[in-house]
Amino acid sequence: MSPLTPQQEADLVAAIRQAELATSGEIRVHLEEDCPTPEPMDRAAQVFSQLGMHKTAQRNGVLFYVAWHTRQFAVIGDAAINAAVPDDFWERTKELVLDAFRRQQYVTGLQQGIQLAGEQLRRYFPYNADTDQNELDDSISYGAPKPPRP
């Protein structure tokens, strides 16, 4: 069961598409009930790989990972975007999103984080009409639902 209404999901996809307009970078959002690992960054890395985000031509994918039931969040970028952004960028982005989450503004928080990531992607990986294409699906991906308790 998704924690998002259809309109909220559409709003997040629109934010991703807007953020990707002027960049070759790729942004995904992945939601699941529970984080199956102790550290959400470890799970985000697993999901990043499962979604094939490490296979983009310029290694500039960004994943926003949310486990809504256990209230865990991580944002992770591929090698090239990690090398380009300031050292504290991911931590600042995470705090911006979490600040909105604390006010129960979950979609707004993700939209703000997506916008911030998009700004950095545009700065370091501007769109090239001759070579760039949308390499990854913009839709929200979902983890497996938690099995029912016996």
C-alpha positions as CSV (number, residue, x, y, z in Angstrom):
1,M,0.0,0.0,0.0
2,S,1.5,3.3,-1.0
3,P,1.7,6.2,1.5
4,L,1.0,8.6,-1.4
5,T,-2.2,9.6,-3.0
6,P,-2.3,9.4,-6.8
7,Q,-2.0,13.2,-6.9
8,Q,1.0,13.2,-4.5
9,E,2.7,10.6,-6.7
10,A,2.0,12.7,-9.8
11,D,3.4,15.8,-8.0
12,L,6.6,13.9,-7.2
13,V,7.0,12.6,-10.7
14,A,6.5,16.2,-12.0
15,A,9.2,17.4,-9.6
16,I,11.6,14.8,-11.0
17,R,10.8,15.7,-14.6
18,Q,11.3,19.4,-13.8
19,A,14.6,18.8,-12.1
20,E,15.8,16.7,-15.0
21,L,14.9,19.2,-17.7
22,A,18.2,20.9,-18.1
23,T,20.6,18.1,-17.0
24,S,21.8,14.7,-18.1
25,G,21.4,13.6,-14.5
26,E,18.8,11.1,-13.3
27,I,16.7,11.3,-10.2
28,R,14.6,8.5,-8.7
29,V,12.4,8.2,-5.5
30,H,12.0,4.8,-3.9
31,L,9.5,4.1,-1.1
32,E,9.0,1.0,1.0
33,E,7.3,0.3,4.3
34,D,10.3,-0.9,6.3
35,C,14.1,-0.7,5.8
36,P,15.4,-4.2,5.9
37,T,18.9,-3.1,6.9
38,P,20.1,-1.4,10.0
39,E,21.3,1.6,8.1
40,P,19.1,3.3,5.5
41,M,22.2,4.3,3.5
42,D,23.0,0.6,3.0
43,R,19.5,-0.1,1.8
44,A,19.6,3.0,-0.5
45,A,22.8,1.6,-2.0
46,Q,21.1,-1.7,-2.6
47,V,18.1,-0.1,-4.2
48,F,20.4,2.2,-6.3
49,S,22.0,-0.9,-7.7
50,Q,18.7,-2.8,-8.2
51,L,17.3,0.1,-10.2
52,G,20.4,0.1,-12.4
53,M,21.1,3.7,-11.4
54,H,24.9,3.0,-11.6
55,K,24.5,2.3,-15.3
56,T,23.9,5.9,-16.4
57,A,26.3,7.1,-19.0
58,Q,27.7,9.9,-16.8
59,R,27.3,8.2,-13.5
60,N,25.2,11.1,-12.2
61,G,22.1,9.4,-10.8
62,V,20.5,10.5,-7.5
63,L,18.2,8.3,-5.3
64,F,15.9,9.5,-2.6
65,Y,15.0,6.5,-0.4
66,V,12.2,6.5,2.2
67,A,11.0,3.7,4.5
68,W,7.8,5.3,5.7
69,H,6.7,2.9,8.4
70,T,10.1,2.9,10.1
71,R,10.7,6.6,9.4
72,Q,14.1,6.2,7.7
73,F,15.5,8.3,4.9
74,A,18.6,8.5,2.8
75,V,19.8,10.3,-0.3
76,I,22.6,8.9,-2.4
77,G,24.4,10.0,-5.5
78,D,26.5,8.1,-8.0
79,A,30.3,8.5,-8.4
80,A,30.4,11.5,-10.7
81,I,27.8,13.6,-8.9
82,N,29.5,12.7,-5.6
83,A,32.8,14.0,-6.9
84,A,31.3,17.2,-8.2
85,V,29.1,18.5,-5.4
86,P,30.5,20.2,-2.2
87,D,31.4,17.8,0.6
88,D,28.4,18.7,2.7
89,F,25.8,18.7,-0.1
90,W,24.2,15.3,0.7
91,E,24.0,16.1,4.4
92,R,22.4,19.5,3.7
93,T,20.0,17.9,1.3
94,K,19.1,15.2,3.8
95,E,18.5,17.8,6.5
96,L,16.3,20.0,4.2
97,V,14.1,16.9,3.5
98,L,14.0,15.8,7.1
99,D,13.1,19.2,8.3
100,A,9.9,19.1,6.1
101,F,9.3,15.5,7.2
102,R,9.4,16.6,10.9
103,R,6.5,19.0,10.0
104,Q,4.7,16.0,8.3
105,Q,5.2,17.7,4.9
106,Y,6.5,14.5,3.2
107,V,5.9,15.3,-0.4
108,T,7.1,18.9,0.0
109,G,10.3,17.7,1.6
110,L,11.0,15.3,-1.2
111,Q,10.1,18.0,-3.8
112,Q,12.6,20.4,-2.2
113,G,15.3,17.8,-2.1
114,I,14.6,16.9,-5.7
115,Q,14.8,20.5,-6.7
116,L,18.1,21.0,-4.8
117,A,19.6,17.9,-6.5
118,G,18.4,19.1,-9.9
119,E,20.1,22.4,-9.4
120,Q,23.4,20.7,-8.7
121,L,22.9,18.3,-11.6
122,R,22.3,21.2,-14.0
123,R,25.4,23.0,-12.7
124,Y,27.7,20.0,-13.2
125,F,25.9,18.0,-15.8
126,P,24.1,20.4,-18.2
127,Y,21.8,18.9,-20.8
128,N,23.2,18.2,-24.2
129,A,20.5,17.8,-26.8
130,D,22.8,15.8,-29.1
131,T,23.7,13.1,-26.6
132,D,21.4,13.1,-23.6
133,Q,18.3,11.0,-23.2
134,N,16.2,10.1,-20.2
135,E,18.0,6.9,-19.1
136,L,15.8,6.0,-16.2
137,D,12.1,5.8,-15.5
138,D,10.8,8.9,-13.7
139,S,8.1,7.0,-11.8
140,I,8.2,6.3,-8.1
141,S,9.5,2.8,-7.3
142,Y,8.2,0.7,-4.4
143,G,9.7,-2.0,-2.3
144,A,8.0,-5.2,-1.4
145,P,5.2,-4.8,1.2
146,K,5.8,-6.0,4.6
147,P,4.5,-9.6,5.0
148,P,1.5,-10.0,7.3
149,R,2.1,-11.1,10.8
150,P,1.0,-14.6,11.8
